[in-house]
Structure formats: C-alpha cells, structure tokens
Amino acid sequence: MSVEDLRQSPTMGHMLDALDNGEDIGHYGRLTFAMISRYFLKDEEIVGLLTKDQDAGEQEIRALVQQVREKGYNPPRRDRIIQWQEQQDFDICPNPDDPDACNVYNELQFPDELYESIQEYREEKA
C-alpha cells in the first residue's frame, strides 16, 4: 500500500497536504495520522511523513509510531477525531459540520483483520 492509497481519504489527504506544507498538525493530528497510516505504510514511511511537522522531533515521532504499533491502536472513529481536534489548533477534520466527513472507515479500505478485531471486541464487550 502507499501514500496514494491514503489520499483516497479526504481526511488523510488534508493532513498529508498540511505535512507537505510543513504545517504543525498537532499532537492529535500526528496520533490520528499514525493510527490510520500504520495499515498502509511502513513505520519508516510514517516517521518520514510526520517529521515534516516541524513542531515534533524525530525521537518523539518514532516513540509515537512505536506506541501506536505496540498497543495495536485502531483508527479513531469520527466522533473521536472531532473531540481531539477541539483540543488543538489544527483541524484534523477539514469539514466537521458534514456528518459524513472524517469517517475513515468509510473513506478507506482497511485490512480484514482490523474489522475482525473490532467485531471480536464488540462481542466480548456485549
């Protein structure tokens, strides 16, 4: 998979454009980016993209990517993205008033294992 696969998502395209422009996407933007992109890119690619954000150092980014991978964080749901962006300056979701915007589960096709993991979690919770 590639960066172009991520660009299928308007949410990820928005963050990729901001990173290409050297913008600070904020802690939650970097976290969201890592949580989603880990299904499409290798860790080194994620680190390379996130280091374009001048507000975070490479060590901090590497630690974030490693934490996301080790903890097995799933991509955040739309409501979590909206909640997180309220805590920072950068808008992770460029159009939060659109109820269909920033639903990365509709914007991207993740590996089947992710959907199976989510289903198992819901069944265990019930």
Steps between C-alpha positions, in 0.01 A plus 500: 500500500611858455450866576274515195274242666476733801408791275172320422393636836427874501600502867840348432545707184440813709766395752745392229464839329558677831810290567630568148467871582692456826197581714462394863212250500506479879547207735159353425549548128827307519333232714206470260736488204708222659194299604363501146815487291646199683265284292637642175865596557814372665609668821792675331266651242269625775793653690624664180163659434440611859845659531383756247304639796761734647332504842603144589847351506594175336546320834151604613351385170682167511372443854145584391511265200647222715234549768219489243642182349571325832163586654318404180297819491214492253422805287283745692132536426368831369372617838843442658670699222260790558556480875878500458508789255316718752808468720743647247532770235526280189170368363551130437157491340484780243118497490370398845147625425457228236386186686659281231840672520793340680354153525819324399326163516285614205783687326756217496509124463689357796626141521240242600691431824409846629128448447523154659681646802233766545224239474671276758532797737131584466400140560717476811361829628142380451 
